[in-house]
Amino acid sequence: MRKIRILRVITWLPVGGIERKIVEVLPRLDRERFDVSLVCLRERGVLADDLERRGINVDLIPFARRWDVGALRALARLMRERRIDIVHSHMYRSNLPATVSARLAGVRRVFAQIHNVDTWETRRQLAMDRFLGRWRTGTICVSEQVRREAIEKLRLAPERAHLIYNGVDTKRFGSPTNRAELRRGAGAPESAVVFVMVARMVEQKRPEDFLALAARLLDEESSASSASSAGRPPVHFWFVGKGSELDGLKARARELPQAERIRFFGQRDDIAEIMSAADVFVMPSTKEGFSNALVEAMASGLAPIATDVGGNAEAVRDGQDGLIIPQLEPEALRDAAVRVLDDPDLLRKLQAGARARAETFSLDRMIGNVQRLYLEAMGEAYDA
């Protein structure tokens, strides 16, 4: 039986959630049925070597611009030479050239993947993506909210918009290792409730809302006149990630009376360990597709507090696995945090619910859904 030849196409491989997911998934596809390779259209990026160490070939075809005719032809030539059966691209800047090159190469099975809501920056981009949709076998969407938007804006037939949730390695994130040691190193006693935010520190993620929550709860804790905070456990706040907002956040945090309770970890590779040492995960974003970090936190047994954007409310069932709040409402964020602080039974319930719910979004399930889609496109049966 000849292997099905898959070509994944992405702009490049920086250290980001989408790119890390590709590095996780591609080596785990069934090697007896699929021959998978990847092409970057800008530069290789820091994760390319990691992917090659796991047995996936990575090529670079640099595009000077989206309509780089020479690069489009080079990409089409690579598809023909490798007799590619299925092209699967990621995000608008790769979806456009991958679709056009596949057309030039005569590849009949093309999937474009959308990873976020409101992904088109201009009407021209939307019009172009809508036009190219007729050349694609289907569009892969990471949440039902993303899928609904794609159907509406790209005018897709519903059966050509495929929902495949992001998946996480629930075994990796569900196995705490050095919780006590990490908390001691961060100055957080076991009696404290640690709130953590793991994200790019950029405006879309609203890290300033997390800092404002920290300032308010720390102020309430230190205020002798605040009867409402009496009996609450001490609170600590951890920021994990880097981005354009980071320096400003650090400067503002230093001005707070209990600045030692706020820690900035920066970019880290030991996210699973940090998650296991925290208690509550906070996601105040204004835009999400389907957050890997959110599901990783749930798999780690953290109680999530997340804004009602993108696929957040598909991952978290409000009151069962976590708390869903409106975006850009600091009072709602504070009230949700106080609920879990003042009610230890609720906190434990949400933590247990989140851990169980995360199994719905396991990496194995995601990989199975991807393989099923590929086999169905080739007219073959999928046997899990």
C-alpha positions, 0 to 999 in steps of 0.5 A: 500500500502506497503511503499518502504523501502530505505536505504541510505549509506554514509561513515559518516556525517561531516559538508559538502555540500554532507552531508548537502544535505542528511540531507535536502532531506531525511526528505522531501521524501514522508513519505506515500510512502517511509520508509527511513533510513541511515547507516554510515560506518565510524562514525556517524558525527555531522549531524547524531543527526540532521537527527534523530531529523527530523525522519530519523533513523541513524545506524553505521556499522564501516568498518575497511577497504573497504573489511571488511568482517564482516562489509559487512556481518553486512550491508547485514544482516541489509538490509535483516532484514529491507527488503530493496527495494532500496539501494542508496549510496554516493561516492566511499568509500560507493558505493563499500561496499553498492553494495557488501552488497546489492548483498549478501542481495539479494537487486536487486535495487541499485543506486550509486551516484557520486558527483564530476568529476575525483572521482577515485584516482587510476586505481584500484578504477576505475576498481573496480567501473566499475566491480560493475556497472553490479550489480547496477540498475543505477548511479546517477550523479549531473551534465551532466559533471559528467554523461558524465565522468561516462558513459565514464570511467565506460562504462555505458549504457547512460540509466543507468546514471541518471542526478539529479542536486543538489537542494537548498531551494530557498525560504530560500536563496531568503529572505534577513533578516539583510543585513544592520546589517551584512554589518555594522558589517563587516565594509562594507558600503552600497555603497561598492561591496562585493565579497564573497567566500563560500567554504572549504579553500583547494587547490581544491577551490583555495582561494588563487586566491580569495585573489590575486584578493582582493590584486589586486583590493584593490591596484588599488583602492588605487593607485592614478595613476590608472585611470581605477579604478576611479569612482569604488565603494569601494570593500570588500572581505569575506571568509566563510569556514574553511580548511587547507589553512585558517591560511596561507590565514589570515597571507597573508591578514594581510600583505596587505595595506587594510587588514581591507577590507578582512574578514574571517568569518570561518565556519558559520550556517547563510550562507543565511544571509551572502549571502544576504549581499554580491553582487558578488559570486566568485568560482575559483575552479579547480574541482566541480561536481555541487556546492550547494554553487554556486546555493545558491549564485544565489538564494540569488541574487548574481552575480556569477563569476565561473570557467568553471569546472564540472557543473558550466557552466550548472548552470550559463549561461555566460553573462545571469546569471553570468560570466564563466571564465577559471580556473587558469587564474588570469587575467580572474578573475580580468577582470570579477570582473572589468566588474561588478564593472565598469558596475552597469547595468551589475551587476544588470542584472546578479543578477536578472538572477541568482535569476531566474535561481536558480529556475531551481535547487530548492530543491523541483525539486530535491526531485521530481526527486529522488522520480521518480527514486525510483518509476520507479525502483519499476515499479510504477507510479510517480504522482507529 
